[in-house]
Amino acid sequence: MLAVQIRKPGPPASHQLEEVTQPVPGPLQVVIDVKAAAVNYPDLLVATGLYQTRTPYPFTPGKDGAGVIRSVGAGVKRFKPGDRVLVHLEHGTFATQALSREDQCMPLPAGLDDVNAVSLGLAAQTAWFALMERGGFEPGNVVLVNGATGAVGHAAVQIAAAMGGVVLAAASSVPRARQMLEGVNCHFIDLSAPDLRDSLREQVLAASGGKGADVIIDPLGADVFDASMRALAWCGRIVSVGFAAGRIPQVKANYLLVKNIAALGLQWTDYRDRQPWLVAKAHEALTGLWERGHLRSHVMCTLPLAGFAQALELIESRKATGRIVLTMD
């Protein structure tokens, strides 16, 4: 089988596609013939050695994959060879085959193709857990989603709108956001406006009738996070899911006290590993949203597995304007 191998940290072009030994499933494990794998921002961090956790070298990156069960180990009851699944892994989907625990696989509906199926993976799960588990979302809440053209933000805007939120989609390119979110009921916030510290709050107050945001989903950090804190409503919650803008922000506890607000974090992979039944429940909800036409991916391009370095470079240079998916054809 073919797999991308990370032998030491380095730029995308320093890693290779190699022939490796085929995996064999152990008890409660399955082997998947991977058909498509999403390329996510964390994959870039993993390849360059900047991710918050380290995996012993060498290893194969890739956290999302869609494909077909090839073989199953002893005790596997939910799946059989030939079943189509979405798999959530810490690493391993940038390959023609992947080894997974049974409980890290989710069934796929017949009408959802492999390339679009990976849109229900890491990004959509992160958006769901940020909104529902950490953000305490309720219908009618004003929800500000930063980075609305990114994978997590794009999913979060659609989910919050479908669940009855008043959604504010914030992006540095509003025209791009309008194009990617065409048909979604949301307002747009311009993160490129001058004096972000004040302009973001002014835009949020104008769009929310002076209330502010009940829930903020922030994958960016840096100045956007700082400005967003000032746009929270009384008893509002801001959920940090990443630092794509670079700087890791700091929160002053006195500000939380004065406004009765909460700053929370989300590491979705902990739920994957510790409470997989909640991930399965979220997958059912996300699949339902897809079936009702409320959740769609925006695929920028598909590349062959050998194009993994190009995919990571597109993310690194911030030229990705939608999902990038590797295919194993």
N, C-alpha and C positions, 0 to 999 in steps of 0.2 A: 504494500500500500504506500501511497505518497502522503507526506506530511511536512508542514513547515516546522523547522527545528530552530529553537532559540538555544544556542550553546553558550552565549554570554551576552550581557546587555550591549546594545548598539543601535545605530540608526536602522531604519527599515531595510535598506539595501544590503546590510551586512548579514542578513539571515538567508537561509537557503531552504529550498524544497528538496526533500531527500526521500529515498526509499527506506522504509522502516518495517519492523516486524508487525504482522497483523495481530491485533488484540484478541484475546480469548476470554470469554465471559466467565467470571467466578460466580459464586452463589449470590443471588439477587441482583445480578448484573446483566446488561444487554450490550450487544455490539450493534452499532447503527451504520449503515451505508449512508454517509452524509451526501446530500444533494445540493444544499445551499448553506452558507454560513454568513451571518451578519458581521460586519466589521464595525466595532464600536470604539469610542474614544479610550476606554480602559485597555483595549488591545494595544494601542500605541504606547501607553504607559508601561504595559507589561514588556513589550519588545525593547524599550529603551531603558528598562530597569528603574522606572520612576513610580511603579505601582506600590500601594501601601503594604502589600504582602509579597513575599518572594517564594518562588517555586524552585526546587532543586533542578539544576541543569543536567542534561538538555531536556526540553519539554516542547510541546506543541501548543501554541496559543489558540485563542478562539473560545468564546463563551456561549454563543448561540449557534444552533444548527438545526436544520430540518432534514429528514430523510426517512429511511425505511429500516425497520428492525431486520438485522441479518441473522443473528443467533441470540439465544437466551441461555442464562445459567440456571443452576438448580434453584428451585423455590420461586421463580418468576411466575406470577399469576396474571398480571394485568395485560401483558403483551405477548404476542407470538410473532415468529418470523413473517414478514410481509406487512406488518402494521406500520402506518405512517405516524411519525412522532415529531414533536419539537423537543429538543434536549437542552437543558440548562447545565452548563459545566463551569468549573473554575478555569479550566483550560482543556483544549483538545479538539476543537471543531474545525480548525484549519487543516483538514486531512480528509482523505477519501473514506476513512472509517474512524469511528470514535467509540470509546468504552465509557459506559455510564451506569450508575445505579438505576434500578428500576424506577424509584420514586423521583428521579430527576427528569423523567420523560413524561410528556403530555401528549394526549391524542390530538390529531388534527382532523378537522372536518373535510369531507371529500372535495368541496369546492374551493378550498384554499390551497393555492399552489405553493411550492417550496420557497420560492424567492420572497413571496409576500408573507409566508408563514413566520419567517424570522422576525417580522415586525412585532409579533406578539411575545418576543423574547425579553432580553434584559431591559431594553428601553421602556417597553410598555409595562412590564412588571414593576420597574422602578417608579414610573409615573403613578401606577395604581397604588402601590404601598405608600408613596409619599403623600398622596391625597387622602387615602382612606385610613391607613393604619397610623401614620404619624401626624398628618395634618388635621385629622378629625373632621373631614369634609362633611357638610350637610347640604341638601338641596337649598338653593337660594343664597349660599355663600358667595361672596365676591372673591374670585381666585385670580391672582396674578401669577402668570407663568413666564419666568425669564428664559431667554434662549429658546423662543418658540419655534425657531427653524431647525433646532437640533433634534436629535432622535428622541430624547426624553421629553423635551418641551413640546414637540409636535404631538406626541402621544398624550401628554397631560392636558393640553388644550382640548383635544377631541373628547377625552374621557370626562373632564369636568363639564364640558358643554352638554354632553349626552346625559349626564347625571343630574342636570338641572342647576348648574352653577352659572353665575354671572362672570364670564371669563374675559380676562384682559391678557392678550397675547403680546408679550414684550420681545422685541427683536431690534438688532442694530440696522436691519434692512427691512422696513415695513413693506415695501413693494414685494420683496421675496416672501415675506410672511403671508401677505394677502394671497399670493399665487399658490403657496403650499397649503393654505387653510381655506381655500375657496369652498363655499358652501357650509362652513362651520360658523355657528352663531357666536361671535366673539367681537370684542373691541380690540384695537391695536394701540400699543404703547411704543413710542420711539426711543430706543436706548441710545441713539446717536444724537439726541437733542443736546444743545449746549447746557452746561451747568447741571449735570445729571443729578447731583445731590438734591436740588430743588425741583428740577423739571420732571423727574420721575414721579415724585409725590404729587405735583400739580396735575399731571396727566391722570394718575390713579384717582385722585379726589374728583376730578371732573367727570371721569367715566363711571364713578360709583355714587354719584350724587352727594359727594362730600363725606362718605362713610370711611373710605379706605379699604384695604384688602383684609378679608378674614383669614385667608390662607395664601401663602406665597410659596411657590416651588422654585428653588434656585439651584441650577446646575452650574452657575458661572462663578460665584464668589467675587472677590476683588471689589471694585467701586460699585458694581451693580448690587451686590449684597448690602453694602453700607447704605446706599440710597434706598433700597427696598425696605430696610428696617424702619425708615421714617414714613413709609407709606402704609404701615400696618394699622388696621382698625383697633379699637379697644378690645382686648382679649384675643387679638389675632395671633396666628402661628406662622412662622417662617421655617421651612424645611430645607436644609442644605443637602444636596445630593451630589455635589461635585464642585470643582474649582477650575473649570475650563478656561476662565479668563486669566488664570495665573496665580494671583495672590490669595493666600488663605486668610480670610478676614477674622477679626477678633470682635467679640461681643462684650460690651460693658454691662455687668449685672444690674447696675442701678437703672439703666434704661429699661430693662425687662420689668423691673419693679414699678417704675413710675407709670408705665403704660399698661401694666398687667398683660404683657405679651410673652410669648414663648418662642425660643429658638431651639429647633430640634435638628437631629441629623438622621440620615438613612443610609445604612449599608445593606443593600438588598440581599447580597450573597449570604448574610447571616440567616435571613429567613429561609433561603434556599436550603441551607445546611441544617438549620435547627428546627424549622417548622415547615417542612415540605408540604404538609396538608394545606397550609394557608396559601402557598404558591399554587397548588392545584385548584383551590377555590378561586383564586384570582384569575387563573387561566380560564376557568369556566366563564367567569364574568366577562373577560376580555374577548373570548370567542363569541359570546353572545352579542357583544357590541359590534363585532365584525359582521356577524350574520345579519344584524339589523341595519347595517350600512353606516354605523356611527364611528367606526375606527378603520382608517385606511393608512397604508404605508405610502411614503413618497420616495420611490426608488430612483436615485440619481443615475446609477449605472450598475451593471453586473460585470464582473471580471472573472477570468478563469483562476483557479487556485494559484497558478504560477504568477498571477498579478497581485499577490498579497502585498508586496512592498509598495507598489503604486497606490494601492488602496490606503495603506497607512500614511503614505506621503500626502495624499489628498486631505486626510484628516489633519495631519501635522501642519500643513500650509493653510488650513481653514478654507479650502476650496470645495469642501464637501457641502452640497446644497440639498441633501437628502440622504437616504440610506445607500450604502455601498454594500453589495452582496457578492461573495465569492461563490462560484458554481463549480461543480466537480465533473461536469460533462466531459 
